[in-house]
Amino acid sequence: MIDAALQRKNMVESQVRPSDMSDRRVIRAMLEVPREAFVPEALRSIAYMDSELPLAPAGAGRPARAMMAPRTLAKLLQLAEFNETDVVLAIRAGTGYSSAVIARMVTPAVALEEDEALVMEAAKMLGALGVGSVAVVQEQLAIGAPNEGPYDAIVMEGAVADVPDRIFDQLKDGGRLVAIVAAGGFGQAKVWRRLGASVDSRVGFDAGAPMLPGFAKAAEFVF
C-alpha cells in the first residue's frame, strides 16, 4: 500500500526545499495538499515524482494537458511573492492541484481552465477537499478572467511564448504576474510587476513546463 503522506514529505524534502526555497508558506502548503488526489488514478503511485504528469490526451483540436513538476511549481509560486490578502488568478488550473496549494496561502483565488472536463474535475476535487475559497472559471486561457479581477497576482501555470496585454490589464497597480517564457517548453521563469500604465520584468530562474495553448508570440511586421 502506498504511503502518500510519506511520499508527499519526501517530495518536499528532496525536491522542493533544496531548490532555493525560502517561502515557508509554499513548503507548508505543498506538505498539506494531497497531490495524488489530483492526478488520474493510474498515475497515483507516481504522483510525487519530480516530473510533469499527463492529465488529458490531445484530441479534437485540443492539445495534451499535463501537471507542472512540483519543483517548478513551488519556485514559480515563491517568485509571485504572495501576500495573505492577495486576490490571485491561476491560469491553467488543470485538475485544481496548484489552486489548492495557492488557497493555503491567499484568499480568495480564481482557477481558470478552458477544458470542460478539467473544469468539472477541478471543481469536484476542490469541493471534496473543502477548498471553498477558489472559484473555478471556464474560459479560454488567453482571455483570462477579467470579470473576476483585477488581481494582485497572476500565475501562468505553464510555458508561453508571449504574455498578451489583455492579461497584464487584469493586474492591479503593483500586481505581479509570473510565467515561464519559452519557445518550446524550456526557457526562463519571469516575474512582471505593473506600475501604472507600464510593466517591468526580471528573470527568476531557468525552467521548463508544458506549453500553454493560445499564447503564441504576436507576429512582427517587417518593412
Summary of the structure (lengths in Angstrom):
residues: 223
radius of gyration: 16.5
end to end distance: 64.5
largest distance: 64.5
contacts: 730
relative contact order: 0.14
helix: 31%
strand: 30%
